[in-house]
Amino acid sequence: MSLSCMHLTREMLNAPHELSLDRVDLTLESARAAADEAARAYDEDPMLISWYEAESGRHSPRVECCREDKPGWLAYAESRGGDLVFSINHLSYVFVYAPSGRLMRAAGGQA
């Protein structure tokens, strides 16, 4: 099994914020809009690092990592400062953000 295709569990996420949204017409785009809005309540300019859609198994970025305990897209986000996590409807969608400036520091730049 590809590590980026590993089945996600809640225990893999670092302190996720759970959002419950009406399932009628819920799409990746509407889920992301809700997560973006919620993330702005914690940081004025959060950067989306990765996302996951359970029903289709789609995720971004499409990376594979050498971690055996988490999917590649999640390990990628965490290694780049992604510590603001939103789970929508119990892992139906997951969005991982880095707070302002965190990504630059994680990459060795200046904040």
KEKE-3310 file (N, C-alpha, C; in steps of 0.2 Angstrom, whole numbers, plus 5000, padded with zeros to 4 digits):
npx = (5004:5003:5010:5005:4992:4987:4975:4967:4966:4958:4967:4979:4979:4984:4977:4964:4952:4935:4922:4905:4895:4881:4876:4870:4873:4887:4903:4920:4925:4915:4917:4931:4930:4923:4932:4943:4937:4935:4949:4954:4949:4958:4970:4976:4980:4981:4989:4984:4990:4989:4976:4962:4950:4939:4929:4932:4945:4955:4968:4979:4995:5001:5010:5023:5029:5042:5037:5029:5018:5008:4998:5006:5003:4999:5010:5018:5012:5013:5027:5030:5026:5012:5000:4988:4973:4958:4944:4931:4915:4918:4930:4927:4932:4948:4958:4973:4983:4996:5000:5002:5018:5024:5027:5037:5048:5049:5054:5067:5067:5065:5053)
npy = (4994:5011:5024:5037:5033:5028:5023:5036:5040:5047:5048:5051:5064:5080:5088:5091:5102:5101:5102:5103:5101:5104:5091:5091:5094:5096:5099:5097:5110:5118:5113:5117:5131:5133:5128:5137:5149:5146:5144:5157:5162:5159:5163:5177:5176:5162:5148:5136:5120:5106:5094:5083:5071:5060:5052:5050:5048:5057:5068:5082:5089:5077:5067:5055:5049:5044:5040:5029:5030:5039:5046:5052:5065:5071:5070:5078:5090:5093:5093:5105:5115:5114:5115:5118:5111:5105:5095:5090:5085:5073:5068:5067:5077:5084:5098:5106:5118:5131:5143:5161:5165:5154:5144:5149:5150:5136:5132:5138:5151:5169:5176)
npz = (5000:4996:5005:5004:5002:5014:5026:5034:5051:5066:5076:5070:5068:5074:5087:5080:5075:5075:5063:5059:5046:5035:5026:5013:4997:5000:4995:4990:4988:4995:5008:5009:5009:5021:5030:5028:5032:5046:5049:5048:5060:5069:5064:5055:5042:5036:5029:5017:5017:5015:5010:5012:5005:5010:5004:4990:4991:4987:4988:4993:4994:4981:4987:4993:5007:5019:5031:5042:5049:5046:5032:5017:5013:5025:5033:5025:5027:5041:5042:5037:5045:5047:5058:5061:5061:5053:5054:5044:5047:5054:5048:5035:5026:5027:5032:5032:5039:5039:5051:5048:5041:5047:5037:5030:5039:5042:5031:5031:5028:5031:5042)
capx = (5000:5007:5010:5000:4985:4986:4969:4967:4962:4958:4973:4985:4979:4987:4972:4960:4946:4929:4917:4900:4892:4876:4879:4867:4877:4894:4908:4927:4925:4912:4921:4937:4927:4921:4938:4946:4934:4937:4956:4955:4948:4964:4976:4973:4982:4983:4991:4982:4996:4986:4969:4960:4943:4938:4925:4936:4952:4959:4972:4984:4999:5001:5017:5024:5034:5045:5034:5025:5012:5004:4998:5011:5000:4998:5017:5021:5010:5016:5034:5031:5023:5005:4998:4981:4970:4951:4941:4924:4910:4921:4936:4925:4937:4953:4962:4979:4985:5001:4999:5006:5025:5027:5030:5044:5053:5050:5058:5073:5067:5063:5046)
capy = (5000:5017:5028:5042:5031:5025:5025:5041:5040:5054:5048:5053:5072:5084:5092:5094:5106:5097:5106:5100:5105:5101:5086:5092:5098:5097:5098:5099:5118:5121:5111:5121:5138:5133:5127:5143:5154:5144:5145:5164:5164:5157:5167:5182:5174:5155:5145:5129:5116:5100:5093:5076:5070:5053:5048:5049:5046:5062:5072:5086:5087:5070:5065:5049:5050:5038:5039:5023:5031:5044:5047:5056:5072:5074:5071:5084:5097:5094:5095:5112:5119:5114:5113:5120:5106:5105:5089:5092:5079:5067:5065:5067:5081:5087:5103:5107:5125:5134:5150:5166:5165:5147:5140:5152:5148:5129:5131:5141:5158:5174:5177)
capz = (5000:4995:5011:5003:5002:5020:5029:5039:5058:5070:5081:5067:5068:5079:5089:5075:5076:5071:5060:5057:5040:5032:5020:5007:4992:5002:4990:4992:4988:5000:5014:5010:5011:5028:5034:5027:5037:5053:5050:5049:5067:5073:5061:5050:5035:5036:5022:5017:5016:5012:5011:5010:5004:5012:4999:4984:4993:4984:4993:4990:4988:4980:4989:4997:5012:5022:5037:5042:5054:5043:5025:5015:5012:5031:5035:5022:5030:5047:5041:5034:5050:5047:5064:5062:5057:5053:5051:5043:5047:5056:5043:5028:5023:5032:5029:5037:5038:5043:5052:5044:5043:5049:5032:5028:5045:5042:5025:5032:5026:5036:5043)
cpx = (5004:5005:5005:4993:4983:4979:4970:4963:4963:4964:4979:4985:4981:4981:4968:4954:4940:4924:4912:4896:4886:4878:4876:4871:4884:4899:4915:4927:4921:4915:4927:4935:4926:4927:4943:4944:4936:4944:4958:4953:4954:4970:4973:4975:4985:4985:4989:4988:4994:4979:4968:4953:4942:4934:4928:4943:4957:4962:4977:4989:4999:5009:5017:5029:5036:5042:5029:5018:5007:5004:5003:5009:5000:5006:5020:5019:5013:5024:5035:5027:5015:5002:4991:4976:4962:4948:4934:4920:4914:4926:4933:4929:4941:4957:4967:4982:4991:4999:5004:5014:5028:5030:5037:5049:5054:5055:5065:5073:5066:5056:5045)
cpy = (5006:5021:5034:5040:5027:5028:5030:5039:5046:5054:5051:5061:5075:5089:5095:5097:5103:5102:5102:5104:5101:5097:5087:5097:5100:5095:5099:5107:5121:5119:5116:5128:5138:5132:5134:5148:5152:5145:5152:5166:5163:5161:5171:5180:5167:5152:5138:5125:5109:5099:5085:5075:5062:5049:5046:5046:5051:5066:5076:5088:5079:5068:5058:5051:5044:5037:5033:5024:5036:5044:5052:5064:5075:5075:5077:5090:5098:5096:5102:5117:5119:5111:5115:5116:5106:5099:5091:5085:5073:5064:5065:5071:5084:5092:5105:5114:5127:5141:5155:5165:5159:5144:5143:5150:5141:5128:5135:5148:5163:5175:5185)
cpz = (5000:5002:5010:5003:5009:5023:5035:5045:5061:5074:5077:5067:5074:5081:5084:5078:5072:5069:5058:5052:5038:5026:5014:5003:4995:4997:4993:4993:4993:5007:5015:5012:5018:5032:5033:5032:5044:5054:5052:5056:5071:5070:5055:5043:5034:5029:5022:5014:5012:5014:5009:5010:5005:5006:4993:4985:4990:4990:4989:4995:4987:4981:4993:5001:5015:5029:5037:5046:5051:5036:5023:5015:5019:5034:5032:5025:5036:5047:5039:5039:5050:5053:5066:5058:5058:5050:5050:5043:5048:5051:5036:5023:5029:5028:5034:5034:5042:5044:5048:5046:5045:5043:5030:5033:5044:5036:5025:5030:5032:5036:5044)
residu = (MET:SER:LEU:SER:CYS:MET:HIS:LEU:THR:ARG:GLU:MET:LEU:ASN:ALA:PRO:HIS:GLU:LEU:SER:LEU:ASP:ARG:VAL:ASP:LEU:THR:LEU:GLU:SER:ALA:ARG:ALA:ALA:ALA:ASP:GLU:ALA:ALA:ARG:ALA:TYR:ASP:GLU:ASP:PRO:MET:LEU:ILE:SER:TRP:TYR:GLU:ALA:GLU:SER:GLY:ARG:HIS:SER:PRO:ARG:VAL:GLU:CYS:CYS:ARG:GLU:ASP:LYS:PRO:GLY:TRP:LEU:ALA:TYR:ALA:GLU:SER:ARG:GLY:GLY:ASP:LEU:VAL:PHE:SER:ILE:ASN:HIS:LEU:SER:TYR:VAL:PHE:VAL:TYR:ALA:PRO:SER:GLY:ARG:LEU:MET:ARG:ALA:ALA:GLY:GLY:GLN:ALA)
# end
